[in-house]
Amino acid sequence: MISVRNVSMSFGSLKVLRGVSLEVAAGESVAICGTNGAGKSTLIQCLTGVHAYEGSIAIGGFDVRRDGKRARRLIGYVPQELAFRDDMRVDEVVRFYAALRGDRAVDVAAVLGPVALRDHAQARARVLSGGMKQRLALAIALLGNAPILVLDELSASLDIEGREAFLHLLVGLRGEGRTVVFASHRPEEIAILAERALWIVDGKFQSAPAPRGVVTATNKENRDVLIPATA
């Protein structure tokens, strides 16, 4: 479903990614782990075509550089930084993004129902909590029933309660067979969502020991994941 081969990326003289390669199968859930500045968000943004890079990335068989529009239509993307116009109602936000995808007859209630926002369709974006905005971003990412979810620091702005609710939503979506790739540095998120976790350090994946406070374990799918050392 996702193929990343020998991808490098720089900001000027700063090398951010250094020959990264990754294969993600359909229906797999993969965490890109690392500390701030390690390169995980940059890799996520290369997948979505935001940054130019060396090497090759294919999404569903479509080359991100040569056939980016088709590749991106397979992706539902939730960015780290959410930006909704404060004066827009929730239903207006949904209709706006649906129209960008060519759907002007979107069923707003059907979109908001799975993320528990149907009762807030008339609320202005400025009154939404961080958790509500995150759920709205997820609803938008799911427009068009994209088979791949790509999430950058998926709960960075949420409190504990909001994070638990958001993770519960994502676990349900993973159970529907969607491919999920997410960047995170939170062990609890990785343990709950990931079938496979890759640690990125200084722009490269490495098989070195997991960071202090996190251990490697094998889940029921017989794949390595990172979990809190105290678990």
C-alpha positions in Angstrom: 0.0 0.0 0.0 2.9 2.4 0.9 6.4 2.1 -0.5 9.2 4.4 0.6 12.6 3.8 -1.0 15.8 5.5 -0.1 14.2 8.8 0.7 16.4 11.8 1.7 15.2 15.3 2.4 17.0 18.5 3.4 16.2 22.0 4.5 19.1 23.9 3.0 22.3 22.4 4.4 20.4 20.6 7.2 19.9 16.9 6.3 16.6 15.8 7.8 16.0 12.4 6.3 18.9 10.1 5.3 18.0 7.3 2.9 14.8 6.1 4.7 13.0 3.0 3.3 9.7 1.6 4.5 7.0 -0.8 3.2 3.5 -0.7 4.7 1.0 -3.4 3.8 -2.7 -2.8 3.3 -4.5 -2.8 6.6 -1.3 -2.5 8.6 -0.9 0.1 11.4 2.6 1.5 11.7 4.0 4.1 14.1 6.9 6.3 13.2 8.5 7.1 16.6 11.2 9.5 17.7 12.0 12.6 19.7 11.3 16.1 18.5 13.5 16.9 15.5 14.2 13.3 14.6 12.5 13.5 11.2 9.3 11.7 11.8 7.0 14.6 10.9 9.1 15.4 7.8 8.7 11.8 6.6 4.9 12.1 7.1 4.9 15.3 5.1 6.9 13.6 2.3 4.2 10.9 2.2 1.5 13.6 1.6 3.6 15.4 -1.0 4.2 18.5 1.1 8.0 18.4 0.8 10.3 17.7 -2.1 12.6 14.8 -1.6 15.1 12.5 -3.2 14.3 8.8 -3.6 10.8 7.4 -4.4 7.4 7.2 -2.6 4.4 5.3 -3.9 0.9 5.3 -2.4 -1.3 2.5 -3.7 1.0 2.1 -6.7 0.9 5.8 -7.6 4.1 7.8 -7.5 3.7 10.8 -5.2 5.8 13.1 -7.4 4.5 12.0 -10.8 0.9 11.2 -9.9 0.4 13.1 -6.7 -3.3 13.8 -7.1 -4.2 10.2 -7.4 -1.9 9.2 -4.6 -3.3 11.9 -2.2 -6.9 10.8 -2.9 -6.1 7.6 -1.2 -5.0 9.4 2.0 -6.9 10.9 4.8 -4.5 13.3 6.6 -4.7 14.7 10.1 -1.9 17.4 10.5 -0.2 18.2 13.8 -1.4 21.8 13.7 -5.1 22.3 13.1 -6.4 25.4 11.5 -10.1 26.0 11.1 -11.7 29.5 10.5 -13.1 30.5 13.9 -16.3 32.0 12.4 -17.2 28.8 10.4 -19.8 26.4 11.8 -18.8 22.7 12.0 -21.2 21.8 9.2 -19.8 24.5 7.0 -16.3 23.2 7.6 -17.4 19.7 6.5 -19.1 21.1 3.4 -16.1 23.2 2.5 -13.7 20.3 2.6 -16.2 17.9 0.9 -16.5 20.4 -2.0 -12.7 20.4 -2.4 -13.0 16.7 -3.0 -15.8 17.3 -5.5 -18.7 16.2 -3.2 -21.3 19.0 -3.0 -24.1 16.7 -1.6 -22.3 15.5 1.4 -24.3 14.0 4.3 -23.0 16.1 7.2 -24.7 14.1 9.8 -23.2 10.9 8.5 -19.8 12.4 8.5 -20.0 13.8 12.1 -21.8 10.8 13.6 -18.8 8.5 13.9 -16.7 11.2 15.6 -19.5 12.1 18.1 -19.9 15.7 16.7 -23.4 15.4 15.2 -24.9 17.5 18.0 -22.3 20.2 17.5 -22.9 20.7 13.7 -24.1 24.3 14.3 -21.3 25.3 16.7 -18.6 27.7 15.6 -15.1 26.4 15.3 -13.9 28.9 17.9 -15.9 27.3 20.7 -14.7 23.7 20.1 -12.3 22.1 22.6 -9.0 20.7 21.4 -10.5 17.2 21.4 -13.5 18.3 19.3 -11.2 20.0 16.8 -9.1 16.8 16.5 -12.2 14.7 16.0 -13.4 17.2 13.3 -10.1 16.9 11.6 -10.4 13.1 11.6 -13.9 13.4 10.1 -12.5 15.5 7.3 -9.7 13.0 6.8 -12.3 10.3 6.3 -14.2 12.1 3.6 -14.3 10.0 0.5 -13.6 6.9 2.6 -9.9 7.1 2.1 -8.3 3.7 2.7 -5.1 5.2 4.3 -5.0 7.4 7.4 -1.8 9.4 7.9 -1.6 11.3 11.2 1.1 13.6 12.4 1.6 13.7 16.2 -2.0 12.6 16.5 -2.8 13.8 20.1 -0.1 16.4 20.7 -2.7 19.1 21.7 -5.0 16.9 23.7 -5.4 16.4 27.4 -5.6 12.9 28.9 -9.4 12.5 28.6 -9.4 13.8 25.0 -6.5 11.6 24.1 -8.2 8.5 25.3 -11.4 9.3 23.4 -9.4 10.0 20.2 -7.4 6.8 20.5 -10.7 4.8 21.0 -11.9 6.3 17.7 -8.7 5.3 15.9 -8.8 1.8 17.2 -12.2 1.3 15.8 -11.1 2.7 12.4 -8.1 0.3 12.4 -10.5 -2.5 13.0 -12.3 -1.6 9.7 -9.2 -2.5 7.8 -7.7 0.9 7.0 -4.0 1.3 6.7 -2.7 3.7 9.4 0.6 5.5 9.6 1.2 7.9 12.4 4.0 9.9 14.0 4.2 9.8 17.8 6.6 10.0 20.7 4.0 8.7 23.2 4.5 5.1 24.3 0.8 4.6 25.2 -0.4 5.6 21.8 2.1 3.3 20.1 1.2 0.4 22.3 -2.6 0.8 21.6 -2.5 1.6 17.9 0.6 0.1 16.3 1.2 -3.4 14.9 4.7 -2.3 14.1 6.8 0.6 15.4 9.9 2.1 13.8 12.3 4.3 15.7 13.8 7.2 13.7 17.0 8.9 15.0 18.8 11.7 13.1 16.8 11.1 10.0 17.4 7.3 9.8 15.5 4.2 11.0 17.6 2.2 13.4 17.4 -1.0 15.3 19.1 0.3 18.4 17.5 -0.2 21.7 14.3 1.7 22.4 14.6 4.9 24.4 14.6 4.8 28.2 11.2 4.2 29.6 10.1 2.1 26.6 10.6 -1.6 25.9 10.0 -3.7 22.8 7.4 -6.5 23.1 5.6 -8.8 20.7 1.8 -8.3 20.2 -0.8 -10.9 19.3 0.0 -10.4 15.6 3.6 -11.5 16.4 4.9 -8.0 15.6 7.2 -5.8 17.6 5.7 -2.8 19.3 7.0 -0.3 21.9 5.2 -0.2 25.2 5.9 1.7 28.5 8.5 -0.1 30.5 6.3 0.1 33.6 3.4 -1.8 31.8 
